[in-house]
Every structure is written in C-alpha cells, then in structure tokens.
Amino acid sequence: MCGRFTLTAPSDAVRDAFGLAAAPALEPRFNIAPGQDVATLVVDGEGCRALALRRWGLVPYWAKDPKMGSRLVNARAETAAEKPAYRDAFRRRRCLVPADGFYEWAAAGQGGRQPWHISRRDAGCFAIAGLFERWRPPEGGWLETCVLLTTAAPGRLASIHDRMPVILPPAGWPLWLDPAVNEASALAPLLRPSPAEDFELRQVSRRVNDTRHDDPRCLESPPPPEPELFA
C-alpha cells in the first residue's frame, strides 16, 4: 500500500523530470496524505503533459456519495482493470503522480510501528501510476479525484510492507498516458515491481504519523532508543 508520500523537489526539477513546458507552482510537500490534493499529470488535447491537482481518494463517476473516496486510496494493479470502481478509469483516465519518496510503516516491537521513507538512490523524482475520475456533485461543478496503483514489494522492501506503489519507468510514460490505449494486456507489462536495489530506505521521525505535520522534520532520523534501566 501507499499511505503517504513526498514531493519535496523544487518546481524546476519537477518540470525537467516530467518534460513540462513550465515549472509548476508547487510547494514542497513532506507528508502528502489521502484526502488532500495531489499533483497529477495527464496528456492534454494538444498532446502535451499537463499538471493538475486532484484529490487523493477516487470517487467513481457513478458514486452516490463522495465519501466513498476515503476508501479508494490505493488500487491493486493486478485487479484494477476488472474492479467496478476502477475499470472505466483504467481504460480511459490514467495519470502520473509525481513523487520523490513514499512512506511505509514496519512493526517495531513494543514501541509501535516505525515509519520508513523510501526514495530513489539518486533522490530524483519518479512517477507513480494513477487513475483519475470526475464526479459531478448535485449542486453542479466537478470533483476531480485519483487513486494510486500498488504492486508486490520486492526484496528488502517487503520486509517493511508487502505492497508498494507502482513506479513507472520514463520509457513507459507515453504508453500509460495514451488515451487511445485501453487494453489491459498492453498496459500490464508496465505494472511490475521496481528492482529493490533502485531504492534507499531509512527510518524517519514518527512526526509523520500525524497528517497535520508537513515539514522537513518529518524526514529527520528518529531519536536513539532510551537505554534500559535494568539491563
């Protein structure tokens, strides 16, 4: 699963990484959580990559209640093309979700669960495979939402959590974003786990557990354990 992620890179780095015409007006984010607006990339009518904010938590176009989105934060890549909540978006509304890291939590004995930040070894931006939807409230207007796809975590990543976001290689971005491609069989090769050796894992502060915290301190190393009094 992917419950939180980061996009702390400067705007010009995001522009260069994703081939945008201009640097997006994005503030560094250190603790992006479900229910919040996230940056997404699609192909516009002129064939260019365009960035737009969409709420994280998919609300299908046929939903009666937008609260449904709070349950549709992650979708399993293995079944997203078949599930009623995702299959139409999988065929017609795919997006990239820029990130430069994501969080997972591992068991830590009596101390509770320990958060880890997982990033590329080169600390660069990457693209999480996403789907998006447009839902029309009764009062009019549109609510745009998205969901992140997940896959099995490989190697040492699986020791923290058995799932991870689908991270698409740049060579696969055009195919994933192509609205003319709607066959799951053509897209399936993109939805594979990334090599574990591509990532750096490190423990971070439990400050990230609180979604109200969104600052560089979320990425600080945790304090050393207190010594036992009667060891």
N, C-alpha and C positions, 0 to 999 in steps of 0.2 A: 504494500500500500504506500501511498504518499500522503501524509497528513499535513505537512508544512514544507515550504521550500524558500529559497532565497533568490533574489536578483539584485545584487549589490553593484554590478558593473556600471561604470559611467555610461551615459547615454551614447556617446560617440563609439564606445566599444560595442554596445548593442547594435547600433547602426551598421558597423563594419562586419560584425559576426553574421548578421542576417540579411545583408545586402539591401538595406533600406535607403530610400532616397535622401532622407534627412534624419538627424538624431532625434529620437522620440523624447518627449518631455516626461521622463520617468524619474521619480525619486528612488534612491537606494532602498531596497526592502530586505530586511533581515529575518522576517518571521511572517511570511505570507501564509494565511490560514483560510480554510473553507469559509464561504460566505462573504469573502472580500473580493474586490475587483482585481483581476489579474490581467497582465498584458498577454494578448494573443495575436498571432499572425495568420492572415489568410491571403489569398490572391484576389486582387480587385478586378473590376471589369476590363482594365487595360493590361492585365497580366502581370502587374507589379505586386510585390509583397506590401501589405498594408497592416499597420498595427492598430488594434482597438482593444479597449478594456471590456472584459466580460466577467460577470460574477461567477466565482468558483462554486459549482454545485448545479448540475444540469437540471433544468426544468423542461421536460418534453413539451412539444407544441400542443399535445393533446391533454396535458395535465389540467386537473380541475383546481388544484391548489399549489401555488408556487413553493410552499413549504416542502414539497416533495424534493426540491433541490438539495436540502440538507442531508439527504440520504444517498444522493448520487454524486459523490465527490470523486470516487475512483471507479473505473470500469475495467474488468479483466479483459486484456487484449484477446485472449483465447476465445471468448464468447461474445464480445461486444457486437459483432456483426449480426448476431442472432437474437439478442435480447430486445424485447419490445421498446424499452426505454432508450436504447442506443442505436438500433439498426438503421433507422432512417438517417440519423446524423452521420453514422459510419459511411453510408453510401454517398451523402451529398454535402455534409458540413464538417469537414476535417480542418484542424488548425494546428499550429505550432505554439507551444507555450514556452517562451524564453525563460531560462533559469541559469544560475551558476552554482547551485547546490541544492540538496534536499536533506531533510531530517528523518531519522528513524530512531526508534527507542528500543533498547535492549534491557532484559532483566538484569538487575544489579543487587540481588540478594535482599537483605532487609532494608536497604536504602532506597527501595523503589526502582523505577525504570530510569535508565541513564540515556539521555539524548546524544546522538551522534550526528555530525554534519558530514555529508558525503559530497565530494566535489571532484572534478576532473583533476588529474595530476598537474596539468598546466594552468589550473584555476580559470580556464576560459568559460565562455557561455556555451550552453548546449540547448537543444530543443526537445521538449517533452511532447510526445504525441497526444493530441487532444481532439475532442469533438465539441461542437457548439450547437446551440439551439436558439430560436427566437420564440418567445411566448408572449401572447397578447393579453394583458390584463383587461377585465371587463370595462374599466374606465378609459381604455384606449392606450396608445403608446406601445412600446415594446420593451420586454425584459430580455437581455442577451446573457446567456449563461454558458458554462463549459464544464467538461469533465476531463480528468487525466486518465490515460490508459496505463495499466500496470502489467508487469510480466514477472516470471520467476526470477528471483535474485540468484546470481551465480556465486560460486566460490565463497570467499570470506565475507561478502556482503550478506550471504544467507545466514551467517552466524548472528547477525543483528536482527534481520527480519527476512522472511521467506519471499517477500514481494518487493519490487522496486518500480519506479516509473519507466515506461518505455522511452528510451532516449534514441532519437532518430539520427542516423549519420547524415551529414550535409548532402551527400550524394542522393539520399532518399527523399529530401525535402520536396523537390518538384513533383515527384510521383504522389506523395502524401497529400499535397495541396491541390492537385489537379482535379477539378470538379467533374471532368469527363470520365475519370476512372471510378467505377462503382462496384467492381467485383472484388469480393473479399480475398479471393485466391491471388489476385495481382498485388494486394497490399500485405498479405500475410508474411512474406519474407522480410518486411521492414520491422515486424513486431517481435523481434527476438531479443533476448537478454544481451546487454553490452558486456564485453570482457571485464572481469573483475579487476584485472591489472590496470585498467584505464583510470581507476578511481583512488582517491585518497580519503581515508576515514579517520576522523578524530573526535574524541569526546568533547562536548561543549557544555556550557553552563545550563543548569536547569531553569534559568531565567526564561528560556524559550518555551517552557511549558505553558506560560501564561500568554495568551494571544494579544494581551494589551501591550506587551513588550515587543517593540520593533526597532531595535537599535543595535549598534556594533557589539554591545555587551553580550548579546545572545550567542555570539561566536567565541566568547572567551573560554579558556580552558576551565574545567571545574576545579574547585579548591581541593587540595590533597585531603585524603581521609584523616579524620581525627584519630590519634593513637588510642589504643585500648588501655584503660586504666589498670587492668589487672592481667596483662598479657603474660 
